[in-house]
Amino acid sequence: MRKRGQITLFIIFGLIIVFAAIFFIYVSSVSLFFQPSKVIPANVEPIKNLIEQCLEDSAQPLINHMITHSGYTDLSTVGNNYFPELRVPYSLPRNREEMEIDLRDKIQSELETCIDFTQFEQFNIVEKRSLKLTVNIYDEDVTFSIEYPLEIINKQNNEIIRLLDFKKIIQTKLGKLSDLARNIMNKENTGITLTDPVTDESRTIHFLEEMTLDVLRSGSNVIFPYEGMEFTTDRRKWSIENDLKPELTNGLWANLGCITYQGTASEELPISCLDPTGTEDYSSYYQKFFIPLPQILDYKNTKVTITPKYKDEVIDFTEFSVSPSSGDNVEPILLFESRNPITNIIASPFKLYHHRYHIEYPVLFSLSEGDTFNFATEIIIKDNQADREDEFYFSTSPAFSLDIFCKDEEDTTEYTVQAVDKLTGLAIRDVEIEYQCVQYVCDIGKTSPDLIPNTNIERYGSFPKLTANFPFCYNGVLIANKENYIESTKVISEDFQARDTIKIEMTPLAKLDYELVIMDGLARRTTLDDNETILIMLSNTDQNYEEQIYYSPELEKEQIEFLVGNYKYNIIAHLTKDEAVIGGFIGEPEIKISRGDKTIVFSFIADSQLVNADEDTIANFLATLEEKSKEEIYQPIIKW
């Protein structure tokens, strides 16, 4: 029995082996499975090559375009917002994923027209599924993966070969360099915080605008009419085209290359930016233009250069205006007209500068490390301030109407906005909240406390706030407005997550009456004569505050708004009689305003004898005015 069982077992195993061998031979003669990573029969190789060649022919020009045009495959979505001639957009895709989708969609549509199997007459080629393309942008390359199952039947012998997927890798630093571009623009848009080591006060700068403003300030007021006063008999007159534009071009040409970028090949200050004599330490000044960047990738071999657009060796400014000006000519602000025609030709020795610049010009950034990635932006200055909040430098959704954009319910993020009083830290009710993205400004609503459901009764302990959905916009800007507060803005950067509470501080204002004290030698009076006028200009640059008082006896006095709190004001005031300067005040007093304050008293240092004085006497008086204004007796006083 045991012997017969063994024989039966051997017979069974033998049959299994025979059937397996037959099946293997059949499958081998009828069907072969191939993937590009494996050996492919020579007669099928042209099919694989066609697909991969179509992929490369479609991808390489698009990658080249992205490298040279801010990461975009085409310019259809950016309108006319690009660097002239080179057509480099003033925006950037918000991340690599957006670039991958853009590249994928463009290539996939091109592949569908490029891949043509009709030339392979010896095969029946069957698409088992539609072509699916995946694009991955890495630091050093772009990888294209295609899922495209094909069944290839040889018409002569019915041999079946299956190709499943395809892959192509193109070496490029598109991903790495575009990340650096976004980091640089993010620093420019959101600003860099600087802290004064002496006063410990902080301020935020936009480094491109700050460099431009520094050139204007450094030449004030001989090269550029800017801010302050001057006592000179020299004639001061500038042509915007022939003086101001060329001088600003020279200053920017010498300084824009002195901006350095942390962790890059452009981290060190160039030799051209150092004092050749070694007597001046310029590096301490340029430290504020050392741009801190995230140290995630290695950019030590990446060079950063920045170039404005030039025309006839002068920057091609898209906007350059100065106020006040007369056509192309800019002159100091004269406080009075001389009655003497001879000295009127020479001009008054007392010159006031309170000029406002509106300047716009494009610059091109180039990031070079094997590949050269180009991106661009506009430098925008309005009223001597950086104006980044009115311009956006990252892509948003394609162009919509205002109504469609603001009412978008799909691509939105929920935030809670709380406006707080900068002085008390308390939340403020009925603050109007707007949201600006490029040309769109959406009314979002007003801050208010929560209500008990189904009632108009406020929930006890609830703080005023506004919870709403905000349309997608990279670096969109919150705008908060309420009477008796300065308008406040805040950028919603990528640091904020959905459902975050965003606090926006608002600086309160107080309206005060004003009184005047005229101190003329030992005499003291509080009213103006019929032929007298006063002009007082107040400003606080940090708070973007400016006010002006113009008064003469025939006018009604109007209240003036001040910042609530303890602030330093730049005050320039003058008193004229029959158009001759007979007094004034120049200084930077610190004024503490409380909400309950009613009146502020301005003092003028005067000399009534100046009415009939010559120009030199007036100049001598004005030359000492700023120093005299520092005396305690002349400081502004707050009255209850």
HELIX and SHEET records of a PDB file:
HELIX    1   1 ARG A    2  VAL A   30  1                                  29    
HELIX    2   2 GLU A   45  THR A   68  1                                  24    
HELIX    3   3 ARG A   96  CYS A  114  1                                  19    
HELIX    4   4 PHE A  117  GLN A  119  5                                   3    
HELIX    5   5 LEU A  174  THR A  190  1                                  17    
HELIX    6   6 PHE A  207  SER A  218  1                                  12    
HELIX    7   7 ILE A  240  LEU A  244  3                                   5    
HELIX    8   8 LYS A  245  ASN A  255  1                                  11    
HELIX    9   9 LEU A  256  CYS A  258  5                                   3    
HELIX   10  10 ILE A  271  CYS A  273  5                                   3    
HELIX   11  11 TYR A  282  TYR A  286  1                                   5    
HELIX   12  12 GLN A  287  PHE A  289  5                                   3    
HELIX   13  13 PRO A  341  ILE A  346  1                                   6    
HELIX   14  14 ARG A  388  ASP A  390  5                                   3    
HELIX   15  15 LEU A  402  CYS A  406  1                                   5    
HELIX   16  16 THR A  541  GLN A  543  5                                   3    
HELIX   17  17 SER A  608  ASN A  612  5                                   5    
HELIX   18  18 GLU A  615  ALA A  623  1                                   9    
HELIX   19  19 LEU A  625  LYS A  628  1                                   4    
HELIX   20  20 GLU A  632  TYR A  634  5                                   3    
SHEET    1   A 4 SER A  31  PHE A  34  0                                        
SHEET    2   A 4 ILE A 160  GLN A 171  1                                        
SHEET    3   A 4 ASP A 141  ASN A 154 -1                                        
SHEET    4   A 4 PHE A 123  GLU A 127 -1                                        
SHEET    1   B 4 SER A  31  PHE A  34  0                                        
SHEET    2   B 4 ILE A 160  GLN A 171  1                                        
SHEET    3   B 4 ASP A 141  ASN A 154 -1                                        
SHEET    4   B 4 LYS A 132  ILE A 137 -1                                        
SHEET    1   C 2 TYR A  82  PHE A  83  0                                        
SHEET    2   C 2 VAL A  88  PRO A  89 -1                                        
SHEET    1   D 2 ILE A 192  THR A 195  0                                        
SHEET    2   D 2 SER A 202  ILE A 205 -1                                        
SHEET    1   E 2 GLU A 227  PHE A 231  0                                        
SHEET    2   E 2 PHE A 350  HIS A 354 -1                                        
SHEET    1   F 2 TRP A 238  SER A 239  0                                        
SHEET    2   F 2 ASN A 329  VAL A 330 -1                                        
SHEET    1   G 2 THR A 260  TYR A 261  0                                        
SHEET    2   G 2 PHE A 290  ILE A 291  1                                        
SHEET    1   H 3 LYS A 303  PRO A 308  0                                        
SHEET    2   H 3 ARG A 356  SER A 368 -1                                        
SHEET    3   H 3 GLU A 319  SER A 323 -1                                        
SHEET    1   I 4 LYS A 303  PRO A 308  0                                        
SHEET    2   I 4 ARG A 356  SER A 368 -1                                        
SHEET    3   I 4 THR A 372  LYS A 382 -1                                        
SHEET    4   I 4 GLN A 385  ALA A 386 -1                                        
SHEET    1   J 2 TYR A 310  LYS A 311  0                                        
SHEET    2   J 2 VAL A 314  ILE A 315 -1                                        
SHEET    1   K 3 LEU A 466  PRO A 471  0                                        
SHEET    2   K 3 THR A 412  ASP A 421 -1                                        
SHEET    3   K 3 THR A 501  MET A 506  1                                        
SHEET    1   L 4 TYR A 440  LYS A 446  0                                        
SHEET    2   L 4 GLU A 432  CYS A 437 -1                                        
SHEET    3   L 4 GLY A 476  ASN A 481 -1                                        
SHEET    4   L 4 SER A 488  ILE A 492 -1                                        
SHEET    1   M 3 ALA A 523  ARG A 525  0                                        
SHEET    2   M 3 LEU A 509  ASP A 520 -1                                        
SHEET    3   M 3 ILE A 560  LEU A 563 -1                                        
SHEET    1   N 7 ALA A 523  ARG A 525  0                                        
SHEET    2   N 7 LEU A 509  ASP A 520 -1                                        
SHEET    3   N 7 THR A 599  ALA A 606  1                                        
SHEET    4   N 7 ALA A 580  GLY A 587 -1                                        
SHEET    5   N 7 ASN A 570  LYS A 577 -1                                        
SHEET    6   N 7 GLU A 532  ASN A 540 -1                                        
SHEET    7   N 7 TYR A 545  TYR A 551 -1                                        
SHEET    1   O 4 ALA A 523  ARG A 525  0                                        
SHEET    2   O 4 LEU A 509  ASP A 520 -1                                        
SHEET    3   O 4 THR A 599  ALA A 606  1                                        
SHEET    4   O 4 ILE A 637  LYS A 639 -1                                        
SHEET    1   P 2 GLY A 565  LYS A 568  0                                        
SHEET    2   P 2 GLU A 590  ILE A 593 -1                                        
END                                                                             
